[in-house]
Every structure is written in C-alpha cells, then in structure tokens.
Amino acid sequence: MLKSFGRNESGAVALIFGLAVIPLVLAVGVAVDYSRAASVHSHLQDIADAAALAGARENSDNIAIIEKTARAYFDAHVPPGMLGQLKSFNVTMTPDGAVRVAVAGDVDTTFTNIAGIKAMDVNVASEVMRAAKGSLEVALVLDNTGSMSGDKLKALKKVSKELVEDIDANADLEARFGVVPFAEYVNIGSGLAGASWLDMSKVAKPKKWDGCVGSRSHPLNVGDDTYATKIPALDGVSCPKQEIVALTDDSKKVTKALNKMEAQNCTYIPSGLAWGYRLLSPGGPFTEGESYDPDNREPRKVLVLLTDGANTMSPANFPLHTPAAGCSGWASVAKSNDYVTELCNNVKKQKIEIFTIAFDVSDNGIKTILEGCASGPSNYFDADDTTELEQTFAALTESFQNLRISR
C-alpha cells in the first residue's frame, strides 16, 4: 500500500497545475484591467479635448471664466460613475495663449487587486490654440488628372482660390501657400534645369525640357533626407501643364496658378505627396520653408491632399510610372498605395499637419488610405459633390484661422 502511495503522482500533477494556473489567471486579469483603463483614458481624452475647445471659445483672457466654461462642459459630459474617480481638473493658459486642460483620475482594478494594485492612474491633457497668429505654411497638393475635368476642376479652382484669398486677408497671419498639381508626374518648372539636385542625363535637349520629373527608387522616393542621388528629369512623358509654385506670400501668384490648372492623364498620388513634403521642408530642393517647430506652431506647417480617385499608375520601372488598371495597363498599384502611406507617415514625423480630401471617390480602398494619412479623424473629409467640397474648404479656412487642438 505504501509503495502504491509512493507511486501515485496524480496529486503532484494537480498541485503543479494549480500553481501554474495562478499566474495565468493573473496575467489575463492584468490584461482586462489595463484594457478597462485604456478605454477610460480614451473616453476621458475626448471629453478633455471638447472641454478645452469650449473654454478656448470664450472671448476672454480671464482664466477663471475659461475654467468655469471648460469645467461646466466636462461635468455635463463625463459619465457619473467616472466623476468619483477624478483626482484633479486644472485649466491653465500657456505663454502663447493656448488653453490647456489637464485631468487626473484613476480606475479601480479587479483582478490586479489580488497583487495589491488597487487602482490604475489615468491622466489626460489637451491643449487648444486660440485665434491663429504668427506664420502659416500650406502646401496644396491637388489632383489634376483627367477624371477631374469639367465641373469638378472648376469647383476645385473656385474653393482653392477662396481659401487662399480668405487666409491672405487675415492681418494676424503671415501665411504662405505653395501649389503641387499632380497627375502621372509633377512639373517642377523648366527654370530649374540647372539645379544641383536634378539629374538631366535622361533629357535629350535640356533647353527644351518641360519641367517633368520622375521618381527615385525606394526608399529615396518617400524621404527628404538626402539628394546625393539626384531627382531624375524626364523626356517624353505626360506632365501637368501647371508647374509647382513654391511657398510664397504672393496670393495673386498662387491664385493665378490655381486658375491655370488643367485636367489630364492618370493618377500617381506619391508624386504629389513627395513634392508637397519638399515644399514645406526647410532644406532643398525648395528652401522657402522655415525650420520645423516640434510643436508645429511657429510656423504651423500644413499639407492638404485632394484626389478624386485611386492610384492608376505603378512605380514598377523607376524613374518611370507604369500604367495600371484604370489607365490602360495592368501593373499592380500595391506599391503605389504603400508609398502613399509611407510618405504620409514621414511627413507626420516632422509634425506637419495633414488634411486629406476624397472628392467624389467611390474606391473604398483609397478612402481608407487617405483617412489613415490624415493627422486625425477630423482632418479627413469625404466630399461626395461640389457642395460638400465647398463645406470642406470652409472648414479648412476656419481651422487655419481659429481654434485647433495642438496637443
């Protein structure tokens, strides 16, 4: 009997299994508690953003008035069960006039309570710039492809010119605009033929070159770090008639360029994005952009990307772009779409604010890409027709001049 008892291992196995389950259950519990805390954090951040906006709308520099409005909004929208978990609610004004709301609280734990963790801290903050002052740099990256012909391009010209003129009329803003019309390629202007960063080796007659440029190979085509490998000038390809306009405070020059845009050819969005990025960059090829501000306040740099459809050209043969489906060809546009996302991410790493506009777009794939490209959900617009396009550009005008969440 004793021998039988000594050979019986079932109890030991049960004991080991029981001990092993404890950390497993605890790990699952920690994940659940952290998930709850993350959900509360997200909800609290949304309310703090809205409360900061409410306070910033007060036409007053009296912090007591601003705080009263912000707190009233916060209390009216925070769930009752969450109010008891708040530790502090502070409203301050930064030296440059931004309204800052900081909220601290905690979330009671369930499973991690076993490990002695009674609550998890949840802290959020939101900062809202008031009426815009200082310098503003905007790159308008606009689709000039054949599908934009007729009323669509006419409407785009109208709203773009109104945007520039309205911002130019704001005496508190030192605004400069640049324009990048794009289709299959981008026209940088024949006057740049002698630029040190431009490779003219593929152009048979440099004096007759029309300003059209292709793409460098990956990853140079999505970056702005070096131009030791030069940008290829091209012959015999279809380019937009209107060339790029570098950042300028000459609003008449900008509106004149917008008015001259023509719709033709197919779509390669990465070209437009890359040159919009280069316009805003303080380094070459274009040097009109001021140095980056880590907070994107002085100057505030903005890239506006508008397209009416998906990519129909592929970078299958650098420096050329090859026709794909929708443009009398069959090359894959997968890389084209990947490059849009990579470019957007690189632009946002420099804290440049991106607004994206899908104008009369039916392709859900490119809509998703554009939405992900924007700096936030409120920076993406899906304009189904010219009326919604007018509303979109009115919202841009307001954003450039008035309140915006800066942190």
Wavefront OBJ file of the C-alpha trace (Angstrom):
o trace
v 0.000 0.000 0.000
v 2.826 2.366 0.899
v 4.533 1.518 -2.372
v 1.315 2.257 -4.218
v 1.012 5.598 -2.428
v 4.600 6.476 -3.302
v 3.986 5.751 -6.947
v 0.767 7.837 -7.077
v 1.687 11.123 -8.875
v -1.825 12.426 -9.583
v -1.811 14.732 -6.563
v 1.521 16.238 -7.531
v 0.290 16.893 -11.061
v -2.825 18.568 -9.725
v -0.725 20.703 -7.398
v 1.632 21.775 -10.204
v -1.310 22.529 -12.484
v -2.961 24.602 -9.761
v 0.213 26.595 -9.178
v 0.635 27.162 -12.930
v -2.913 28.440 -13.326
v -2.445 31.258 -10.794
v -0.027 33.391 -12.863
v -2.040 32.614 -15.998
v -5.250 33.883 -14.403
v -3.381 36.891 -13.020
v -1.961 37.710 -16.470
v -5.428 37.568 -18.008
v -6.722 39.744 -15.185
v -3.993 42.338 -15.708
v -4.863 42.471 -19.398
v -8.533 43.016 -18.558
v -7.733 45.795 -16.087
v -5.363 47.525 -18.489
v -7.996 47.279 -21.232
v -10.531 48.970 -18.957
v -8.032 51.687 -18.061
v -7.238 52.288 -21.750
v -10.932 52.584 -22.566
v -11.446 55.121 -19.770
v -8.347 57.030 -20.921
v -9.662 57.272 -24.489
v -13.099 58.443 -23.364
v -11.636 60.942 -20.902
v -9.303 62.323 -23.598
v -12.230 63.010 -25.935
v -14.085 64.879 -23.194
v -10.964 66.843 -22.214
v -10.438 67.861 -25.861
v -14.008 69.113 -26.124
v -13.801 70.897 -22.752
v -10.606 72.680 -23.823
v -12.293 73.758 -27.060
v -15.293 75.064 -25.095
v -13.054 77.093 -22.787
v -10.959 78.424 -25.656
v -14.076 79.736 -27.392
v -14.606 82.228 -24.581
v -13.721 85.698 -25.849
v -11.735 86.425 -22.709
v -8.241 86.150 -21.254
v -9.688 85.733 -17.765
v -8.632 82.230 -16.753
v -11.475 81.994 -14.209
v -14.071 82.470 -16.955
v -12.314 79.998 -19.246
v -12.038 77.423 -16.452
v -15.693 77.805 -15.500
v -16.827 77.117 -19.083
v -14.450 74.205 -19.546
v -15.424 72.627 -16.226
v -19.127 73.027 -16.947
v -18.729 71.223 -20.253
v -16.631 68.498 -18.661
v -19.075 67.866 -15.807
v -22.005 67.747 -18.227
v -20.410 65.080 -20.412
v -18.343 62.859 -18.148
v -20.246 59.716 -17.051
v -21.472 59.986 -13.425
v -19.555 56.898 -12.389
v -16.322 58.447 -13.603
v -16.682 61.706 -11.641
v -15.964 59.946 -8.347
v -12.662 58.668 -9.732
v -11.279 62.126 -10.604
v -8.365 63.485 -8.576
v -7.901 66.852 -10.270
v -9.119 69.106 -13.071
v -6.858 72.020 -13.975
v -7.183 74.732 -16.601
v -4.223 76.961 -17.465
v -3.150 79.254 -20.261
v 0.242 78.847 -21.920
v 2.503 81.844 -22.682
v 1.424 81.755 -26.347
v -2.279 81.891 -25.462
v -3.264 78.222 -25.726
v -5.857 76.849 -23.305
v -4.666 73.690 -21.532
v -6.924 71.251 -19.686
v -5.302 68.542 -17.553
v -7.344 65.807 -15.882
v -6.079 63.194 -13.432
v -8.026 60.212 -12.124
v -7.843 56.500 -11.528
v -9.689 53.295 -12.339
v -10.391 50.682 -9.698
v -8.932 47.291 -10.519
v -10.481 43.862 -10.150
v -8.022 41.085 -10.913
v -4.808 43.029 -10.195
v -6.271 43.852 -6.794
v -5.009 40.414 -5.848
v -1.453 41.635 -6.431
v -2.010 44.721 -4.280
v -2.733 47.121 -7.153
v -5.941 48.805 -6.036
v -6.215 51.333 -8.889
v -4.573 52.430 -12.144
v -3.785 56.075 -12.850
v -5.470 57.703 -15.841
v -4.097 61.109 -16.822
v -5.026 63.109 -19.919
v -4.299 66.608 -21.197
v -5.495 68.713 -24.100
v -4.199 71.995 -25.462
v -6.125 74.252 -27.839
v -4.667 77.144 -29.775
v -6.964 80.124 -29.986
v -7.350 82.544 -32.921
v -4.369 81.894 -35.127
v -1.492 84.350 -35.189
v 2.052 84.026 -36.438
v 3.192 82.147 -39.533
v 1.368 79.533 -41.574
v 2.758 77.440 -44.437
v 0.327 75.456 -46.602
v 1.128 73.075 -49.460
v -1.919 72.422 -51.653
v -1.379 69.029 -53.314
v -4.163 68.846 -55.880
v -5.299 66.144 -58.302
v -5.102 67.365 -61.925
v -5.910 64.021 -63.577
v -8.321 63.527 -66.455
v -11.182 62.448 -64.180
v -11.144 65.943 -62.645
v -12.187 67.566 -65.925
v -15.265 69.742 -66.240
v -17.256 70.879 -63.213
v -15.008 69.097 -60.712
v -11.874 71.034 -61.612
v -13.913 74.225 -61.927
v -15.197 73.741 -58.375
v -11.718 72.911 -57.063
v -10.279 76.094 -58.574
v -13.052 78.172 -57.014
v -12.760 76.827 -53.462
v -8.943 76.774 -53.526
v -8.733 80.398 -54.622
v -11.273 81.436 -51.978
v -9.242 79.644 -49.314
v -6.050 81.480 -50.294
v -7.776 84.853 -50.522
v -9.599 84.480 -47.196
v -6.428 83.488 -45.335
v -4.438 86.240 -47.050
v -6.968 88.792 -45.754
v -6.204 87.834 -42.127
v -3.791 90.513 -40.920
v -2.789 88.416 -37.874
v -1.431 85.596 -40.050
v 1.782 85.575 -42.037
v 0.542 82.980 -44.485
v 2.386 81.443 -47.408
v 0.952 78.953 -49.874
v 2.519 76.521 -52.314
v 0.775 74.504 -55.026
v 1.576 70.999 -56.326
v -0.657 69.970 -59.251
v -0.140 66.250 -59.861
v -1.264 63.570 -62.305
v 1.065 60.827 -63.610
v 4.042 63.042 -62.776
v 4.765 66.525 -61.432
v 6.022 69.570 -63.341
v 8.633 71.428 -61.266
v 9.266 74.071 -63.939
v 11.842 74.210 -66.723
v 13.637 77.048 -64.964
v 15.159 74.529 -62.536
v 17.096 72.709 -65.262
v 20.449 73.629 -63.731
v 19.626 72.674 -60.143
v 22.339 70.722 -58.322
v 19.839 68.100 -57.103
v 18.422 67.393 -60.585
v 19.685 64.650 -62.929
v 19.310 65.840 -66.537
v 21.043 62.810 -68.090
v 17.789 61.356 -69.475
v 16.832 64.606 -71.237
v 17.933 64.776 -74.875
v 17.559 68.539 -75.260
v 17.862 70.295 -71.874
v 16.890 73.664 -73.338
v 13.565 72.199 -74.453
v 12.865 70.262 -71.253
v 9.311 70.953 -69.991
v 9.950 70.516 -66.245
v 8.693 66.948 -65.838
v 10.354 64.746 -63.204
v 10.151 61.082 -62.258
v 10.771 59.201 -59.019
v 13.925 57.981 -57.359
v 13.972 54.353 -56.243
v 12.688 53.290 -52.844
v 13.219 54.440 -50.100
v 14.527 57.732 -51.531
v 11.153 58.333 -53.209
v 9.400 58.594 -49.844
v 12.041 60.581 -47.933
v 13.521 64.050 -47.729
v 16.845 63.282 -46.045
v 19.336 63.388 -48.886
v 19.608 64.351 -52.535
v 23.046 62.876 -53.185
v 21.100 60.635 -55.564
v 19.549 63.227 -57.802
v 15.921 63.514 -58.879
v 15.510 62.333 -62.498
v 14.292 64.811 -65.093
v 12.271 63.092 -67.835
v 11.554 63.478 -71.538
v 8.530 62.248 -73.443
v 6.111 61.708 -70.555
v 2.823 63.425 -69.724
v 3.044 66.133 -67.086
v 0.548 68.647 -65.673
v 0.595 71.900 -67.652
v 0.792 73.951 -64.460
v 4.120 73.758 -62.700
v 4.738 73.718 -58.968
v 4.527 77.024 -57.098
v 6.955 77.209 -54.173
v 5.819 78.708 -50.857
v 5.048 82.384 -51.327
v 3.100 85.187 -49.664
v 2.069 86.455 -53.112
v -1.565 85.331 -53.098
v -2.140 86.567 -56.647
v 0.665 84.325 -57.913
v -0.929 81.364 -56.144
v -4.477 82.022 -57.371
v -3.178 82.577 -60.914
v -1.523 79.154 -60.820
v -4.681 77.546 -59.434
v -6.712 79.106 -62.222
v -4.381 77.661 -64.873
v -4.695 74.036 -63.739
v -5.822 71.587 -66.430
v -7.169 68.055 -66.075
v -5.357 65.307 -67.982
v -3.771 61.861 -67.720
v -3.731 59.237 -64.961
v -3.055 59.163 -61.205
v 0.144 58.684 -59.212
v -0.500 60.206 -55.780
v 3.011 59.605 -54.333
v 4.481 62.187 -56.756
v 2.205 64.921 -55.463
v 2.785 63.978 -51.840
v 6.567 63.867 -52.207
v 6.722 67.340 -53.713
v 4.272 68.771 -51.182
v 6.620 67.447 -48.496
v 9.576 69.079 -50.266
v 7.812 72.452 -50.458
v 7.339 72.522 -46.684
v 10.787 71.182 -45.842
v 13.359 73.806 -44.773
v 16.049 72.044 -46.824
v 16.403 71.526 -50.587
v 15.167 71.048 -53.230
v 12.982 74.008 -52.232
v 14.295 76.171 -49.402
v 11.418 78.584 -48.831
v 10.084 76.623 -45.839
v 11.054 77.773 -42.358
v 12.684 75.429 -39.848
v 10.446 72.792 -38.294
v 8.835 73.575 -34.944
v 8.496 70.388 -32.822
v 5.047 71.625 -31.764
v 4.132 72.797 -35.310
v 3.090 76.199 -34.044
v 5.619 78.730 -35.317
v 5.368 78.095 -38.149
v 2.336 75.866 -38.478
v 3.016 73.656 -41.494
v 0.053 72.093 -43.284
v -0.227 69.740 -46.252
v -3.629 69.457 -47.953
v -4.007 66.429 -50.253
v -7.033 66.176 -52.554
v -7.745 63.402 -55.034
v -10.823 62.159 -56.846
v -9.682 58.564 -57.217
v -7.269 55.741 -56.593
v -3.757 55.328 -57.941
v -3.777 54.147 -61.570
v -0.002 54.262 -62.136
v 2.635 51.936 -60.711
v 6.302 52.571 -59.821
v 7.252 49.311 -61.493
v 10.040 50.823 -63.570
v 11.841 53.667 -61.774
v 12.125 56.527 -62.609
v 9.030 55.980 -64.768
v 5.489 55.286 -63.599
v 3.772 52.426 -65.419
v 0.063 52.347 -66.348
v -2.093 50.112 -64.186
v -5.765 49.163 -64.155
v -7.854 52.241 -64.872
v -5.093 53.690 -67.047
v -4.850 51.240 -69.981
v -2.457 48.927 -68.182
v -2.247 46.037 -65.749
v 0.649 46.843 -63.431
v -0.092 46.492 -59.708
v -0.760 49.642 -57.694
v 0.008 47.936 -54.385
v 3.380 49.665 -54.127
v 1.838 52.994 -55.119
v -0.567 52.691 -52.195
v 2.230 51.609 -49.853
v 4.262 54.664 -50.848
v 1.320 56.970 -50.089
v 1.187 55.563 -46.566
v 4.970 55.736 -46.120
v 5.083 59.336 -47.315
v 2.232 60.336 -45.026
v 3.986 58.755 -42.052
v 7.264 60.505 -42.872
v 5.505 63.854 -43.253
v 3.755 63.410 -39.907
v 7.051 62.506 -38.227
v 8.091 66.100 -38.942
v 4.900 67.213 -37.120
v 3.475 68.606 -40.364
v -0.320 68.558 -40.150
v -2.049 66.663 -42.967
v -5.589 67.201 -44.232
v -6.874 64.712 -46.817
v -9.900 65.088 -49.069
v -11.590 62.316 -51.047
v -13.565 64.206 -53.705
v -16.327 62.162 -55.352
v -14.390 58.948 -54.674
v -16.066 55.540 -54.949
v -12.994 53.394 -54.201
v -13.147 52.438 -50.510
v -9.530 51.278 -50.551
v -8.102 54.718 -51.325
v -10.569 56.290 -48.893
v -9.134 54.128 -46.117
v -5.598 55.114 -47.125
v -6.493 58.819 -47.155
v -8.188 58.560 -43.771
v -5.078 56.918 -42.324
v -2.893 59.563 -43.950
v -4.684 62.460 -42.230
v -3.323 63.744 -38.917
v -6.556 62.756 -37.172
v -10.188 61.784 -37.848
v -11.264 65.443 -38.049
v -8.594 66.080 -40.724
v -10.140 63.656 -43.217
v -13.001 64.774 -45.466
v -15.174 62.654 -47.748
v -16.760 65.178 -50.129
v -19.257 63.481 -52.414
v -20.063 66.527 -54.543
v -19.203 70.184 -55.124
v -21.447 71.357 -52.285
v -19.601 69.176 -49.795
v -16.301 70.316 -51.325
v -17.266 73.929 -50.563
v -18.099 72.929 -46.992
v -14.763 71.134 -46.692
v -12.730 74.146 -47.781
v -14.785 76.387 -45.497
v -13.782 74.082 -42.628
v -10.130 74.327 -43.705
v -10.343 78.117 -43.731
v -11.770 78.085 -40.213
v -9.144 75.635 -38.992
v -6.290 77.725 -40.373
v -7.582 80.844 -38.627
v -9.315 79.707 -35.479
v -9.324 77.001 -32.827
v -7.426 73.744 -33.157
v -6.267 71.032 -30.781
v -2.484 71.300 -30.749
v -1.669 68.607 -28.168
l 1 2 3 4 5 6 7 8 9 10 11 12 13 14 15 16 17 18 19 20 21 22 23 24 25 26 27 28 29 30 31 32 33 34 35 36 37 38 39 40 41 42 43 44 45 46 47 48 49 50 51 52 53 54 55 56 57 58 59 60 61 62 63 64 65 66 67 68 69 70 71 72 73 74 75 76 77 78 79 80 81 82 83 84 85 86 87 88 89 90 91 92 93 94 95 96 97 98 99 100 101 102 103 104 105 106 107 108 109 110 111 112 113 114 115 116 117 118 119 120 121 122 123 124 125 126 127 128 129 130 131 132 133 134 135 136 137 138 139 140 141 142 143 144 145 146 147 148 149 150 151 152 153 154 155 156 157 158 159 160 161 162 163 164 165 166 167 168 169 170 171 172 173 174 175 176 177 178 179 180 181 182 183 184 185 186 187 188 189 190 191 192 193 194 195 196 197 198 199 200 201 202 203 204 205 206 207 208 209 210 211 212 213 214 215 216 217 218 219 220 221 222 223 224 225 226 227 228 229 230 231 232 233 234 235 236 237 238 239 240 241 242 243 244 245 246 247 248 249 250 251 252 253 254 255 256 257 258 259 260 261 262 263 264 265 266 267 268 269 270 271 272 273 274 275 276 277 278 279 280 281 282 283 284 285 286 287 288 289 290 291 292 293 294 295 296 297 298 299 300 301 302 303 304 305 306 307 308 309 310 311 312 313 314 315 316 317 318 319 320 321 322 323 324 325 326 327 328 329 330 331 332 333 334 335 336 337 338 339 340 341 342 343 344 345 346 347 348 349 350 351 352 353 354 355 356 357 358 359 360 361 362 363 364 365 366 367 368 369 370 371 372 373 374 375 376 377 378 379 380 381 382 383 384 385 386 387 388 389 390 391 392 393 394 395 396 397 398 399 400 401 402 403 404 405 406 407
